[in-house]
Structures are given as C-alpha cells and as structure tokens.
Amino acid sequence: MKFGKTASIFFIFITLVYFLTGIGAKSQKIVRLAGSTAFLPFAEKLAEHYMKTNKDITVDVQGGGSAVGIMVATEGIVDIGMADMLSLPKETDSLEKVVVARDGIAIIVNLGNPLTNLTLNDLTQVFSGKVKEWKEIGVNLSGQIRVISREEGSGTRKSFDQLILKSARLTTDAMFQDSNGTIREAVKSDPNSIGYISIGFLDSTVKAISVNGIVASNENVILDTYKISRPVYFLFKQNPTPETKNFIQFILGKEAQKIIAADGLIPVVKI
Amino acid sequence: MKYYKEIIIEKCIKLVAMSTISILILIIFFIFRQGVPFLVKYGLPNFILGQKWLPQENIFGILPMIIGSLWVTIGALIIGVPIGVACAIYLVEFSGKHTKLFFKPAIELLAGIPSVVYGFIGIMVLAPFIRSNFGGSGLSVLTASIVLGIMILPTIVSISIDALSTVPLSYKEGSIAMGATNWQTIVMVLLPAARSGILAGVILGMGRAIGETMAVIMVTGNSLKIPSSALDSTRTMTSNIALEMGYALGDHRAALFATAVILFIFILLLNIITMTVIKSKKTR
C-alpha cells in the first residue's frame, strides 16, 4: 500500500516534469538528431558543447541505429539522421549527405593468440567459415576459430560485410554480440575467438591485428593505407532550417572535429 | 450518502481491473497486427520451420531460435526446480525459525537483482569457468541454463514454501503416526499434497526463463545455428527480437513482430498444457 502511494506520487511528479519541460522547450528552436549508435556518444557531447554557446537552441539527440536514422531523416521526423555505413541505400538519394567523421574497424584477437597479421583474403576465408581451424592459416593455436560478429543491421556489421566478406556470407557458426564493448569482452576472455570493433574501442585487453601488413590505427586510416573504415554520414532534407545548417557547420568546424578526434574517431577536417 | 461512496469506489476498482486487462488486449492486438500480415505473406510453415535467418536476403526462418528457447528453458528448469524445491522443503520442514527468517528474505533478494547483473556475472565468471572445464566457447546453452536456473529460484522457492506450509499439519501427523520416516512423509505425503502449488511455481519460473532477454543475450553467444550440444551457442526468440529490433525496418521488422507472435503462442500453449496437467492430476 505504501509502495503504491509513493509510486503514484513519483509518477505524477514525472508527468508534471515532462509536461513542464515540454512546454518550456517549445519557445526554443530545436535541432533533432537520431540514428547511429556508434556516433551517438559523440553527437551528445557535441550537442552539449554547442548548446553552451548557443543558448537559444536545443539540440535533441537520439539513438536508434543507422537504419532508423535513415528512415526518420527521409520521413522528415528529425532534422538530421545519422548513419555510419559504407554505402547508403537508395531511399537516401533525395537527401543531402555530409561525412562528419570516419571510423576505422580493427580486427581483434585474444592476447594469447600469436597471430599478428592477416591478408584481406585470409580474413574473408575466416569470417565466411571456409577456414575453420587456426592451424589452417598457419597460426600455432589448437582448436576451432570462433568468429564473433555484430548483429544484423548494425552499421559496423554492414560496412564489415561489404569490405571483408564481399559476396560471401558470414559463417553460420558465428556468434553475435550487440556492441563494441561486448565483442571486446568476449574476445578478451576466449583464446580462440576473432572479432571486430571500432578502432576507438581498442585497449590493452585485446590485440588488434594488422591487415595486409598495415597496423590498424587512425593515422593509417587518414593516410588511406588501412582500408577497413567507414564514414559517418549526416543526412538532412534539402534547404534545411538555418539552425540545422549552423549545427552542421559547427560539427565540421575545427573545435568540434577536435572533440571527435580526442575520443577516438577520425576527423574529416585537418585540425 | 455512504451508499453512493460504495458504488463509486466499486466502479473505480472495476475500472482499474478492466484497464489491466485492456492493456493486455492492446499488447496482443498490436503485436498481432504487426506480425500476422507478415506470417500470412511469408507462410507460417516457412517461418517456423525455416533454418536460415538472413534478413538481408529476405530469408526468415526461426526454427533455430525456437529450439534455442526450448533448450535454454528446459535447462533452466532442470537446474532450478530440484534446487528450488529442495530449498523450500528444507526451509519448511527442517530449518529452525531463525534460519528461516534469514534465508527466505535472502532468497527473495535474488529476484531483485537486475538481469543485466546476472548476465554480467555469467559472462565474466561462469563462461570462462565452463570454457576451461568443459570446452566450447563458454557462451552456451549450459551457461544460460545455469544463469536462468538461478534467476528462477526465488519464484520457485517462495511459491513452493507457501504451498508446503498450507498442507494441513494433520497429514504429517497421520503419516508419522503410521510409522513413516521423515523422508517418507515428505516424499509420499507432503510433496503430493502441495503438488499443484509447486507446479504453479514451476510454471511461473518457466515463464520467467522463456521470457528473459538481457541475461540470455549476454551469455548464449547468439549464434544462428541449431545447437547440437549443451556447449553450443544458441539464440532464443527473445534475444532475436531485442538484438535486431533497434535496426530493423520493413519486412525485417515485421518478421521480428512475427517472432513475438510465435513466442506469445508458445507461452500460451505451455501454460495451457501445464494447467491441464495440474487439473487432470487433481481430479484423479
């Protein structure tokens, strides 16, 4: 009974706060963003930064994934849709597109794995399941290769499929994790596994392997020697509102690009 | 005056009760409206017997996930039910008052732990343990069964305790007076007498196991293959929905709703089967 009372008071409070803030926000100009979960933390940080200097504008950032970002941008539900995939689908033809950052994808293995380098072709073989044992690609490690991939629909997954698997299919033995962090965690604890994560998520608990002899690093992505990377797109309708335009200009500015670079993504403007 | 008050309060309570049911009906309506058109278009047999799930190529078969859900749920029951019932027997029959006062809330506290925490412990502690002792990747049906078995313990224990304590004392006294040992009394008198209550606890536990999502996503590895052993990775229907809903559009999205429809029918069937089992045993 006591719980019920507290709960209802809490509920009413939340509703009140929701309505009050909702009414308060109406007097301000809003720029709405939604999409890519990979870029979400960056967008939130940048929005916060932007709102500090532009007090009359509210930047509202939501996730949902790249596919959702594309959908809401085409339908005009948000001002800017965020998508982080290699090639955008046809629905986006009518939209304006701007690349605001790039993201390298590193191939990672367990620290106990002696592997240091693979060719692109080897990678295709491993991830499509044509090679099943570590010994078959000359790695001194007993047992099967355990491939860990991202779930269907993730921007990282789509880009990875296009770059590595090309026309081949991911092996049916593959396991799936739904974020960079959980893939890293799984690879960290399983000596036989191989997975892929954003370069920004690399740390000392896993080992990133070189591809065709090139180390997976942001520098090499900028130099265009490390080929496994993807762009982060901002999608918006033609003739955007001045607020939207201003925000995109801010994102492409030096200050914002510095923030992007500091947290592990690759800036598109020289800083 | 007092009379009107009564009526108003009665109507209000009725309204509240109705709103609970209407929420249920709304949920069912929404899921079916989104999922059924897809099922009709794609064909129910293709959908539930298909072994491949390739949304990119418009191939939607959820047989691996149906089997995955079944394996994981059965595994959780195999681990959770004996422990849960044994625990309840101990607390009702053998433990002292103080032990009971400590144990019962402690077990119920298990229910308050968020499932993501269970998943985290599963992936950090249990998975490496299983990998190094049994082989496989560690993210497997077995790991999920153990984690879920622990998660359904509080439900099974507390409902079994209630069922066992409501067995009239005279049953026990009669059995002991006939010369039965304590153990014989428990197995032959108490457990059969409390059977329907214990089964109710098992059904509720099963419902929780089959519906659990977060912990399962973290510890099963989510592979799309039909598991051939308890050490294989698998994907359940709930994990499939949660993993892909964030990105899915069009047919893919509809297919996920259709998965929810199948899951719903599944849980309904399981409940009906267990209910009839309980009833038929009661009348015998």
Chai-1 contact restraints between the chains, C-beta under 6 A:
chainA,res_idxA,chainB,res_idxB,connection_type,confidence,min_distance_angstrom,max_distance_angstrom,comment,restraint_id
A,G65,B,G246,contact,1.0,0.0,6.0,A-B,restraint_1
A,G65,B,Y247,contact,1.0,0.0,6.0,A-B,restraint_2
A,A67,B,Y247,contact,1.0,0.0,6.0,A-B,restraint_3
A,A67,B,L249,contact,1.0,0.0,6.0,A-B,restraint_4
A,M71,B,L249,contact,1.0,0.0,6.0,A-B,restraint_5
A,R146,B,S137,contact,1.0,0.0,6.0,A-B,restraint_6
A,E151,B,L243,contact,1.0,0.0,6.0,A-B,restraint_7
A,E151,B,E244,contact,1.0,0.0,6.0,A-B,restraint_8
A,E152,B,P55,contact,1.0,0.0,6.0,A-B,restraint_9
A,E152,B,E244,contact,1.0,0.0,6.0,A-B,restraint_10
A,G153,B,E244,contact,1.0,0.0,6.0,A-B,restraint_11
A,G153,B,Y247,contact,1.0,0.0,6.0,A-B,restraint_12
A,G153,B,A248,contact,1.0,0.0,6.0,A-B,restraint_13
A,T172,B,K225,contact,1.0,0.0,6.0,A-B,restraint_14
A,M175,B,G221,contact,1.0,0.0,6.0,A-B,restraint_15
A,M175,B,N222,contact,1.0,0.0,6.0,A-B,restraint_16
A,M175,B,S223,contact,1.0,0.0,6.0,A-B,restraint_17
A,M175,B,S233,contact,1.0,0.0,6.0,A-B,restraint_18
A,F176,B,N222,contact,1.0,0.0,6.0,A-B,restraint_19
A,D178,B,L243,contact,1.0,0.0,6.0,A-B,restraint_20
A,S189,B,P128,contact,1.0,0.0,6.0,A-B,restraint_21
A,D190,B,S137,contact,1.0,0.0,6.0,A-B,restraint_22
